[in-house]
């Protein structure tokens, strides 16, 4: 499982995964952690909320590890599925954790803007052209010869087992 204590032992990997040095991460993380309790109370104090603040399930990861997960997500541009595997979470929890901590992090450091807020796959050429004008795809369609044994028994085995 990927977490701060494990990744901080390897500063070069930490830098390539997050884009920050350990000292930079620690100073920004202090800002995030200081703003977090107030933000969480505000987030949980909604008008339509039926539970009290603090009731319900708690996050599996600490704020520091969720901040790390957000930075890894932005730096490496990985899917929520892969993030979930790395941080030992379900992909829906990854999405939720990132969504909740993103506003605090944005108040401390600039984050790249998402170009489009679509969450579904583009299915037609027209949809791809709409979001990526002038996009051209290249397909490698070189043919390679498949060697088929001349021996009838081996040829039959190849057909049966691929």
Secondary structure, 3 states (H helix, E strand, C coil): CCCHHHHCCCHHHHHHHHCCCHHHHHHHHHHHHHHHHHHHHHHHCCCCCCCCCCCCCCCCCCHHHHHHHHHHHHHHCCCHHHHHHHHCCCHHHHHHHHHHHHHHHHHHCCCCCCCCCCCCCCCCHHHHHHHCCCCCCCCCCCCCCCCCCCCHHHHHHHHHHC
